[in-house]
Amino acid sequence: MTSNLTNIPSDFRLLASGVRGPEGPAIDANGELHLVSADESSIIRVSSDGTIEEVATTGGRPNGLVFNAAGEMFVADAELKAILHINNSGKAEVFVDEYEGTALGGPNDLCFLPNGDLLFTDPVRRPLPDPAISPVYKVTPAGKVSAFANELAFPNGIAVSEDHSSVYVSESRAQRLVSFTIDENGYLLDQQLVRRFRDPGNPDGLAVDVEGNILQSLPGIRAIAYLNKDGTLIDVYHLPDWVPANLAFGGDDMRTVFVCGVAQNAVYQFRHPAAGVRLL
């Protein structure tokens, strides 16, 4: 691949192809890359040589994936409108599918806080209203659901900061990245704008490194923005023939960035100057 911009990492390469609807990359306790094949309703494991192995199916349309500190897998499934727990045998079980008696809209992405609480974005799906105002929810390990943040314009990607003091959320319809300061119990204290992107950036997935910098996918302009924690642009990675939707840090030193190219049904990788924050 070649670029009409100059800032593509020299070691950028294709890792795996033939993954239909790749999304939600996450690293397990053994350092292995997992992601969803949304079009196949499946969860797959991708080895370092690009070999693909199916490990579970959901029967819906999985989108986000994360592991907790105990190594358990949780999946956001937009079609089933549920957060699923994948047990050791690969069976999908509903963990959360409603809030105060109302069905979820279509969970997208998710992450864990250090105290074990799960956060997930739940953008309204079909019919898509404008400006698609939706919440972010918080779930305790016991399954108690509460609203973490309200009135977000299609909340999409979500990640915790390197010092666990903030939660980042991509607002796709508002073309911006916001952060929520939290206390030690995971309760929201305040909200700040990190960066506003030009339309049609469509900010989607994101990942954070140990220095507090952020990699934000912008599939609308076929790019990944490399930002510092204040939202200042450090670099832009761009290719004219990819659509980066979501990304995650992995590898032995956590400096490899895995990128899901949804339009190409492919997974790419490149090296980053700093290690990524471990999500376990």
N, C-alpha and C positions, 0 to 999 in steps of 0.2 A: 504494500500500500504506500502511496505517496500523499503528501499534503500540500495544499496551497498556502498554508501558514508554516512557520518555521519551528514550532515548539513541540514536536512529537518526540518523546523519549527514544533514544537510538535503539533501545532493546525492546521496543514495542513489538509484540508478535501475537499470532493466532495460537490459542491453546487448544480449543476444541470447536468443532462445527457440527451441524445437524441437531442442535438442541432447539426444539421448537418452542419459541416464546421464553427465552432464558431470562430469569429474574431472580431477585432475592439471594445473592451470593452470601454465604456465611461459612465460617471456619469452625470445625468441631474441636473437641479437647485433644484430639490426636493430630491436629493441624491439617486435616483433610478438608478440601473445598466441597461444599454442597451448594446446590441451587435448585430452583424449580424449573420445570418445563411446563409453563402454563398451558400451552396448547395440548399437552399430553396428560394433564392432570397428575403429574408425577414429580417426585423429589429424586434428584440424581446426585451421585458422587462423581467428581471429576478428578482423576489422578494427575500427577505432574507430567505425564506423557500424553495427556489428553484423552485417555480411556474413560468412557462413560459407563456408569452402572446405576440402574434404577434401584432405589432403596425403599421407596414407599409410593403409594398413590392416594389421592384424596377424593377422587370422584367429582371434583369441582374445577375451579380455576385458581390454583395457588399463585400467590404473588410475592409475599414476603416470607423470610425464613430467619430464624435465630435459634441459638442454643443458650440455655441458662447455665448457671455455675455448676450444676450437677451433670451437665452434658445432655440434658433432655432437649428434644427438638420441638419447636413450636412454629406453626405455619399460619399466615394470614391468607384465607381463601376468599376471594371476592365473590365467586359464584355461590358458594355455600353460605356466604355472609356470616362467617364464623372464624374464630381463632381455634386452631386445632392443635392438639397434643399428639405427637407421633410416638407411640410406645416402642419398646425394644424389639418387638416383632414386626414393626413397620405398619401397624394398624393406626389409622387416624381416628381420634376421639375428639368430640367437641369439648373445648375448654370454656369458651364464651361465645354466645350467639345472640345476646340481647342486652339491653340496658334499660332498667326500670320498666320491663315488660314490652319494650319496643325492639323489633328486630334491628340488627346492625345494617348499615347501608352497603358495605362491601369492603372489608378490611384490606389494607394495602401493604403497610410496612410496620415493623415492630422492633423494639429493643428492650433490654432489661436495665433497670437501675441497680446500683450496688446492694440495695436492701432486698432484692428479689422481686420487686414489683415489675410488672410488664406494662410497657406503654405501646399503644398501637394507633395508627391513623385509620380513620374510617370515612373516606370521602364518599359522598353520595354518588351513585353510579347512574342508573337509567330509570326514568329520563333525567338527563343532566340539567339541573337548573342553573341559572346565572345569578350570582357568582359562585354557586355550588358551595355554600357555607356548610361546614361540617366540623365535628369535634375530633379531639384526640382523647382516648380513654386510658385509664390506668386500672390494672387488675392486680390484686394481691395474690400471693401464692395459693391462698384458700379459694380464690375465684370471685372475690368481691369486686364489683366493677364500680368505678366512679368516673366522672368527667374530669380530665386533667386540664384541658384547654378548650374553649369554645370559639365559635365564629371564625373559623379559618377557611380561606378560599381554596378548597380542594387540597387538604393536607396530604402530603405524599410521603417522601422519604423522612426518616427520623433517626437520630443518633445522639449519643451522650458525649459531652465534651471530655477532653483528656483528664480533667481534674474532677469530673463528676459533679460539677457545680451548675451545669446548664444542660438543657436539652435543645437540640436543633431540629427544626421542622421546615421542610420545603413546602411552600404554598404555591402549587402549580398555577392556579388561575390568577393569583395576585402577582406572579412573576417575582417572587422574593423568597429569601431565606430569613427566618426569624429564630431567635433563641429565647428560651424560658429559663430564668434563674430558679433553682430549686433549693430547698433546705435539706438537711441530712435525712429527713423522712420522705423525701421525694415530693413535697408539696410545692406548688408553684408560688413564687414570690413576685416576679414581674416579667415583662416581655420587652424585648428589644428587636429592632430591625438590624440584621447583619448586613444584608446587601439586597438591592433591588436589581433585577436583570431586565434587559431589554426584551420586549415581546418579539419573536415567539420563543424565548429560551426554554420555557416549560420545565423549570427545575424539578428533578425527580429524585433519584437516590443520592446518598452522600456518605462519606466516610471521613473519620478524623484521625490525625496522626498524633504522636505523643508530644509534639511541640505545640499542639493546639491548632494547627492548620487544617483546612477543610478542603476536600475534593468534592465538588458538586457537579453532578451530571446535568447537562443541558441538552436533552435529545432534540429539542426544537431547532437548535442551531448546530447539531452534530458535534458537540464539544463537551469537555470537562473543564470547569473553572477551578483553579488552584488558588485558594484564598487564605489569608491569615485570619486569626480569630476575630479581628475587628471588621472583617469583610473586605479588606483591601485586596485587590487582584494581584497575585504574584505571577501567574502564568495562565495560559489557555492552551489546552491540548485539543487539536481539531483535526478531523479527517473528513473529506467530502463524501465518503462512502460508508460511514458507519452511523449508528444511532445508539449512543451509550445511554442505557436506562438506569442501571444500578451498578454498584461497585463495592468492593470490600478488600481489606488488607489481609494478607496471609503469607505463606512461606515460612521457612525455618526462622527467619529473623523479622518477620512481619513487615517486610519492606516491599513485598510484591503486591501490586494492585491488580485485582481481577475485575474485569469489566464485562458486563452483559450487553452484547449488541443485539437488540431485539429484532431489528429489521434484517439482520444477517443470519439469525439463528446460530450465533457464535459467541464464544467466550474468548476474550483477549487478556493479555497481561503485559505489565511493564513494571520497572523498578522505580521506587520513590526514594527521595533523599533521607526521609525519616521513617521510623517504624510506625505502624498503625496502632491504634488503641485496641487492645484485646477486648472482645465483647463478652467473654465468659466471666 
